[in-house]
């Protein structure tokens, strides 16, 4: 009976994750203070852009450059980030960068610098658009005012369960219709977050097993 209940718990947990909607959180860590916020998701693949290119396992196509510091009316370094970072566009008033990851994931994190209402991230599976988010459509406490020294305009943004159970995403587009969309410490992965309701169900089932044992 115990084995059956635990198996049921994990089956329900997997089902809950596969049917979950995208969850957005603002939660990064700062292990190297001069490199900006990064992901705290275990096992995630992270590109910090410090070698001046997009990592070899990924393919970047479009209008972008990797920079450091700030240049007025072009790009501004994310708050407390003195390392290299990605900026879209390059030498233009608007631009679009496609990053193909070469594999499918359902988690993405990025240090989104000076969040603007004209910055948009779009998730794709192949050529199929899954969903997109602009600086305006991010939930609180983000503030899309482009302030590169504000704590609410420079946030590590996590997107969990993106198209989970339906193939995830394998490429994203970073789009900006003005200067600029600044990104650092871009991360992807396939963590398995378990909804709190499922965790409570698991505790209930484990408690039921203990109760049955006690009665025996």
TORKOL-4160 file (C-alpha; in steps of 0.2 Angstrom, whole numbers, padded with zeros to 4 digits, m for minus):
216
<pt num="1" X="0000" Y="0000" Z="0000"/>
<pt num="2" X="0014" Y="0012" Z="0004"/>
<pt num="3" X="0022" Y="0009" Z="m0012"/>
<pt num="4" X="0006" Y="0012" Z="m0021"/>
<pt num="5" X="0003" Y="0029" Z="m0012"/>
<pt num="6" X="0020" Y="0035" Z="m0016"/>
<pt num="7" X="0019" Y="0031" Z="m0034"/>
<pt num="8" X="0002" Y="0040" Z="m0035"/>
<pt num="9" X="0010" Y="0055" Z="m0027"/>
<pt num="10" X="0024" Y="0056" Z="m0040"/>
<pt num="11" X="0011" Y="0053" Z="m0054"/>
<pt num="12" X="0000" Y="0067" Z="m0048"/>
<pt num="13" X="0015" Y="0078" Z="m0046"/>
<pt num="14" X="0022" Y="0075" Z="m0063"/>
<pt num="15" X="0004" Y="0078" Z="m0070"/>
<pt num="16" X="0003" Y="0095" Z="m0060"/>
<pt num="17" X="0019" Y="0101" Z="m0067"/>
<pt num="18" X="0016" Y="0096" Z="m0085"/>
<pt num="19" X="m0001" Y="0105" Z="m0085"/>
<pt num="20" X="0006" Y="0121" Z="m0076"/>
<pt num="21" X="0005" Y="0138" Z="m0083"/>
<pt num="22" X="0021" Y="0149" Z="m0084"/>
<pt num="23" X="0026" Y="0156" Z="m0068"/>
<pt num="24" X="0036" Y="0172" Z="m0067"/>
<pt num="25" X="0047" Y="0176" Z="m0051"/>
<pt num="26" X="0060" Y="0189" Z="m0047"/>
<pt num="27" X="0074" Y="0179" Z="m0038"/>
<pt num="28" X="0092" Y="0180" Z="m0042"/>
<pt num="29" X="0108" Y="0178" Z="m0032"/>
<pt num="30" X="0124" Y="0189" Z="m0032"/>
<pt num="31" X="0139" Y="0177" Z="m0030"/>
<pt num="32" X="0151" Y="0189" Z="m0038"/>
<pt num="33" X="0145" Y="0207" Z="m0034"/>
<pt num="34" X="0153" Y="0215" Z="m0050"/>
<pt num="35" X="0145" Y="0202" Z="m0062"/>
<pt num="36" X="0126" Y="0206" Z="m0059"/>
<pt num="37" X="0112" Y="0195" Z="m0053"/>
<pt num="38" X="0112" Y="0177" Z="m0059"/>
<pt num="39" X="0100" Y="0162" Z="m0057"/>
<pt num="40" X="0099" Y="0151" Z="m0042"/>
<pt num="41" X="0091" Y="0136" Z="m0051"/>
<pt num="42" X="0102" Y="0121" Z="m0049"/>
<pt num="43" X="0109" Y="0113" Z="m0065"/>
<pt num="44" X="0104" Y="0128" Z="m0076"/>
<pt num="45" X="0116" Y="0132" Z="m0091"/>
<pt num="46" X="0121" Y="0150" Z="m0089"/>
<pt num="47" X="0130" Y="0162" Z="m0102"/>
<pt num="48" X="0137" Y="0177" Z="m0093"/>
<pt num="49" X="0144" Y="0184" Z="m0110"/>
<pt num="50" X="0161" Y="0188" Z="m0102"/>
<pt num="51" X="0170" Y="0180" Z="m0116"/>
<pt num="52" X="0162" Y="0193" Z="m0128"/>
<pt num="53" X="0152" Y="0180" Z="m0138"/>
<pt num="54" X="0136" Y="0170" Z="m0136"/>
<pt num="55" X="0141" Y="0153" Z="m0130"/>
<pt num="56" X="0146" Y="0140" Z="m0144"/>
<pt num="57" X="0132" Y="0128" Z="m0139"/>
<pt num="58" X="0119" Y="0142" Z="m0144"/>
<pt num="59" X="0117" Y="0152" Z="m0160"/>
<pt num="60" X="0113" Y="0170" Z="m0160"/>
<pt num="61" X="0106" Y="0178" Z="m0176"/>
<pt num="62" X="0101" Y="0196" Z="m0177"/>
<pt num="63" X="0105" Y="0214" Z="m0172"/>
<pt num="64" X="0115" Y="0214" Z="m0156"/>
<pt num="65" X="0132" Y="0217" Z="m0148"/>
<pt num="66" X="0140" Y="0212" Z="m0132"/>
<pt num="67" X="0146" Y="0227" Z="m0122"/>
<pt num="68" X="0152" Y="0234" Z="m0105"/>
<pt num="69" X="0148" Y="0250" Z="m0097"/>
<pt num="70" X="0136" Y="0263" Z="m0103"/>
<pt num="71" X="0135" Y="0274" Z="m0119"/>
<pt num="72" X="0122" Y="0288" Z="m0118"/>
<pt num="73" X="0107" Y="0285" Z="m0130"/>
<pt num="74" X="0113" Y="0268" Z="m0134"/>
<pt num="75" X="0115" Y="0256" Z="m0119"/>
<pt num="76" X="0116" Y="0256" Z="m0100"/>
<pt num="77" X="0124" Y="0243" Z="m0089"/>
<pt num="78" X="0112" Y="0234" Z="m0078"/>
<pt num="79" X="0113" Y="0240" Z="m0060"/>
<pt num="80" X="0129" Y="0234" Z="m0051"/>
<pt num="81" X="0134" Y="0224" Z="m0066"/>
<pt num="82" X="0152" Y="0229" Z="m0071"/>
<pt num="83" X="0155" Y="0214" Z="m0083"/>
<pt num="84" X="0150" Y="0212" Z="m0101"/>
<pt num="85" X="0132" Y="0210" Z="m0106"/>
<pt num="86" X="0121" Y="0208" Z="m0121"/>
<pt num="87" X="0112" Y="0223" Z="m0129"/>
<pt num="88" X="0099" Y="0223" Z="m0142"/>
<pt num="89" X="0100" Y="0232" Z="m0155"/>
<pt num="90" X="0117" Y="0237" Z="m0161"/>
<pt num="91" X="0119" Y="0253" Z="m0172"/>
<pt num="92" X="0100" Y="0254" Z="m0175"/>
<pt num="93" X="0084" Y="0262" Z="m0167"/>
<pt num="94" X="0076" Y="0244" Z="m0166"/>
<pt num="95" X="0082" Y="0226" Z="m0167"/>
<pt num="96" X="0078" Y="0208" Z="m0164"/>
<pt num="97" X="0090" Y="0194" Z="m0158"/>
<pt num="98" X="0085" Y="0176" Z="m0160"/>
<pt num="99" X="0095" Y="0164" Z="m0149"/>
<pt num="100" X="0093" Y="0146" Z="m0153"/>
<pt num="101" X="0098" Y="0134" Z="m0139"/>
<pt num="102" X="0099" Y="0118" Z="m0149"/>
<pt num="103" X="0088" Y="0109" Z="m0136"/>
<pt num="104" X="0071" Y="0111" Z="m0128"/>
<pt num="105" X="0069" Y="0119" Z="m0110"/>
<pt num="106" X="0055" Y="0125" Z="m0100"/>
<pt num="107" X="0065" Y="0137" Z="m0088"/>
<pt num="108" X="0073" Y="0153" Z="m0093"/>
<pt num="109" X="0081" Y="0166" Z="m0082"/>
<pt num="110" X="0089" Y="0183" Z="m0086"/>
<pt num="111" X="0096" Y="0198" Z="m0078"/>
<pt num="112" X="0085" Y="0211" Z="m0086"/>
<pt num="113" X="0093" Y="0228" Z="m0085"/>
<pt num="114" X="0084" Y="0244" Z="m0086"/>
<pt num="115" X="0067" Y="0236" Z="m0090"/>
<pt num="116" X="0058" Y="0246" Z="m0103"/>
<pt num="117" X="0040" Y="0245" Z="m0110"/>
<pt num="118" X="0048" Y="0243" Z="m0127"/>
<pt num="119" X="0058" Y="0227" Z="m0122"/>
<pt num="120" X="0050" Y="0211" Z="m0127"/>
<pt num="121" X="0055" Y="0192" Z="m0125"/>
<pt num="122" X="0046" Y="0180" Z="m0135"/>
<pt num="123" X="0047" Y="0161" Z="m0133"/>
<pt num="124" X="0046" Y="0149" Z="m0148"/>
<pt num="125" X="0046" Y="0131" Z="m0151"/>
<pt num="126" X="0053" Y="0130" Z="m0169"/>
<pt num="127" X="0044" Y="0143" Z="m0178"/>
<pt num="128" X="0029" Y="0142" Z="m0167"/>
<pt num="129" X="0026" Y="0157" Z="m0155"/>
<pt num="130" X="0022" Y="0151" Z="m0138"/>
<pt num="131" X="0020" Y="0167" Z="m0128"/>
<pt num="132" X="0029" Y="0184" Z="m0126"/>
<pt num="133" X="0031" Y="0197" Z="m0112"/>
<pt num="134" X="0036" Y="0215" Z="m0113"/>
<pt num="135" X="0042" Y="0226" Z="m0099"/>
<pt num="136" X="0024" Y="0232" Z="m0098"/>
<pt num="137" X="0017" Y="0215" Z="m0095"/>
<pt num="138" X="0029" Y="0209" Z="m0082"/>
<pt num="139" X="0020" Y="0207" Z="m0065"/>
<pt num="140" X="0024" Y="0218" Z="m0050"/>
<pt num="141" X="0037" Y="0223" Z="m0043"/>
<pt num="142" X="0045" Y="0227" Z="m0060"/>
<pt num="143" X="0044" Y="0245" Z="m0066"/>
<pt num="144" X="0047" Y="0247" Z="m0084"/>
<pt num="145" X="0054" Y="0265" Z="m0083"/>
<pt num="146" X="0071" Y="0261" Z="m0090"/>
<pt num="147" X="0080" Y="0267" Z="m0075"/>
<pt num="148" X="0097" Y="0258" Z="m0075"/>
<pt num="149" X="0100" Y="0262" Z="m0056"/>
<pt num="150" X="0083" Y="0256" Z="m0049"/>
<pt num="151" X="0080" Y="0240" Z="m0040"/>
<pt num="152" X="0063" Y="0238" Z="m0048"/>
<pt num="153" X="0069" Y="0241" Z="m0065"/>
<pt num="154" X="0084" Y="0229" Z="m0064"/>
<pt num="155" X="0078" Y="0212" Z="m0059"/>
<pt num="156" X="0083" Y="0194" Z="m0061"/>
<pt num="157" X="0067" Y="0187" Z="m0070"/>
<pt num="158" X="0063" Y="0168" Z="m0070"/>
<pt num="159" X="0051" Y="0160" Z="m0082"/>
<pt num="160" X="0046" Y="0143" Z="m0075"/>
<pt num="161" X="0035" Y="0130" Z="m0084"/>
<pt num="162" X="0036" Y="0138" Z="m0101"/>
<pt num="163" X="0026" Y="0126" Z="m0112"/>
<pt num="164" X="0030" Y="0113" Z="m0100"/>
<pt num="165" X="0023" Y="0096" Z="m0105"/>
<pt num="166" X="0021" Y="0102" Z="m0123"/>
<pt num="167" X="0039" Y="0102" Z="m0129"/>
<pt num="168" X="0045" Y="0118" Z="m0120"/>
<pt num="169" X="0054" Y="0131" Z="m0130"/>
<pt num="170" X="0070" Y="0129" Z="m0140"/>
<pt num="171" X="0073" Y="0147" Z="m0145"/>
<pt num="172" X="0069" Y="0165" Z="m0140"/>
<pt num="173" X="0068" Y="0182" Z="m0148"/>
<pt num="174" X="0074" Y="0197" Z="m0138"/>
<pt num="175" X="0066" Y="0212" Z="m0146"/>
<pt num="176" X="0068" Y="0231" Z="m0143"/>
<pt num="177" X="0060" Y="0245" Z="m0153"/>
<pt num="178" X="0071" Y="0258" Z="m0146"/>
<pt num="179" X="0088" Y="0259" Z="m0137"/>
<pt num="180" X="0090" Y="0246" Z="m0129"/>
<pt num="181" X="0086" Y="0228" Z="m0121"/>
<pt num="182" X="0100" Y="0224" Z="m0109"/>
<pt num="183" X="0103" Y="0206" Z="m0103"/>
<pt num="184" X="0116" Y="0197" Z="m0093"/>
<pt num="185" X="0118" Y="0180" Z="m0086"/>
<pt num="186" X="0105" Y="0171" Z="m0097"/>
<pt num="187" X="0100" Y="0154" Z="m0091"/>
<pt num="188" X="0090" Y="0139" Z="m0097"/>
<pt num="189" X="0086" Y="0122" Z="m0089"/>
<pt num="190" X="0073" Y="0109" Z="m0085"/>
<pt num="191" X="0070" Y="0110" Z="m0066"/>
<pt num="192" X="0055" Y="0101" Z="m0059"/>
<pt num="193" X="0046" Y="0113" Z="m0048"/>
<pt num="194" X="0032" Y="0104" Z="m0038"/>
<pt num="195" X="0016" Y="0115" Z="m0034"/>
<pt num="196" X="0013" Y="0118" Z="m0016"/>
<pt num="197" X="m0004" Y="0109" Z="m0017"/>
<pt num="198" X="0005" Y="0094" Z="m0023"/>
<pt num="199" X="0017" Y="0095" Z="m0009"/>
<pt num="200" X="0003" Y="0096" Z="0003"/>
<pt num="201" X="m0005" Y="0081" Z="m0005"/>
<pt num="202" X="0011" Y="0071" Z="m0003"/>
<pt num="203" X="0012" Y="0075" Z="0015"/>
<pt num="204" X="m0006" Y="0069" Z="0017"/>
<pt num="205" X="m0002" Y="0053" Z="0009"/>
<pt num="206" X="0014" Y="0050" Z="0019"/>
<pt num="207" X="0004" Y="0054" Z="0035"/>
<pt num="208" X="m0010" Y="0041" Z="0029"/>
<pt num="209" X="0004" Y="0028" Z="0027"/>
<pt num="210" X="0010" Y="0032" Z="0045"/>
<pt num="211" X="m0008" Y="0031" Z="0052"/>
<pt num="212" X="m0011" Y="0014" Z="0044"/>
<pt num="213" X="0005" Y="0008" Z="0051"/>
<pt num="214" X="0001" Y="0014" Z="0068"/>
<pt num="215" X="m0016" Y="0005" Z="0068"/>
<pt num="216" X="m0008" Y="m0011" Z="0063"/>
